[in-house]
Amino acid sequence: MKIQRAIVITLIVFLAAGLGAALFLPKEKRWNKEAEIKIGAGDDISGVLMDETVEALKDYKVSRTHQSSSFQDCCSNTAQWAMNAKEINVGFYCTHIARHTVMQNQDVEIYGPVIMNGETIVYKDHWENVENLAVTQGREKSKDLAQETYPQIQGFNEITQKGILYALEDEQVDAAILDITKAAKVPDYRNMPLSDTDYISYVLVVDKEFEKTEAFRDFIDSYNRAVSRLSNSDYLAWTMGVKEEWLENKNIKFLTLEGTGVD
């Protein structure tokens, strides 16, 4: 009888230990290789951040849209449609369009800011003569910042992303507000900061259901590693194909994001 009781007690102890281990010991990470991360970013500095983020997402099927006609510019109608139509489940948007997107679609939300000070004003000759600026269509925040910072500005010409550099080179405008990746294509031009203070250029918009997944948690981990690399000015200059000195007065900042806590 005592032997049977001892056996029962021993079994109970082992079962309790096994249950405790299952509940409290670290679990081996299980990758969901069937999950698909569908990312949208423009053909701009947010696209650079997206590409860096994707580098470490080897265990997922990843589709990215910045090289397609659907998302070359986050301010385009097709870029807004991409999130609403669930063509993407996470995207980098400028603040103005991000607000419009979440107002129109209750299934998505702004997860957090990702890039600060991502634009610069580019001009050819004398800054004191600059009055008319070209700006990419839909960049209302950029227009407001330029007007607040430089009272000399008299007006803006809204131009497509593809045509804005041509307008500047053809002297249709005195200067242009450019994403720094576009400004990097004309490094010999002079430039001025868009604002005297920090401002948010891009935020991350995410589908609420996708936000709950392990795939999104791993996306955030990879994103934060990308931020760490791009925050190194030498690495960023190499990525953009410019000299490190060219970045000195740009003050661009890549921001980390908090994880989701999804198990």
Protein Blocks (a to p, Z undefined) as FASTA:
>chain_A
ZZmmmmmmmmmmmmmmmmmmmmmmccdddddfkbccdddddddfklmmmmmmmmmmmmbc
cddfklpmklmbfkbmklmmmmmnomacbdcddfklmmmmmmmmmkbccfbdfbghkbcc
ddfklmklpmbdcddehilmlmmmmmmmmmmbnbdcdddfklmmmmmmnopafbdcddfk
lmmmmmmbccddfbfbdcdfbdcdddfklmmpmklmmmmmmmmmmmmmmmpmklmmmmno
pafklmmmnopacdddddehiZZ
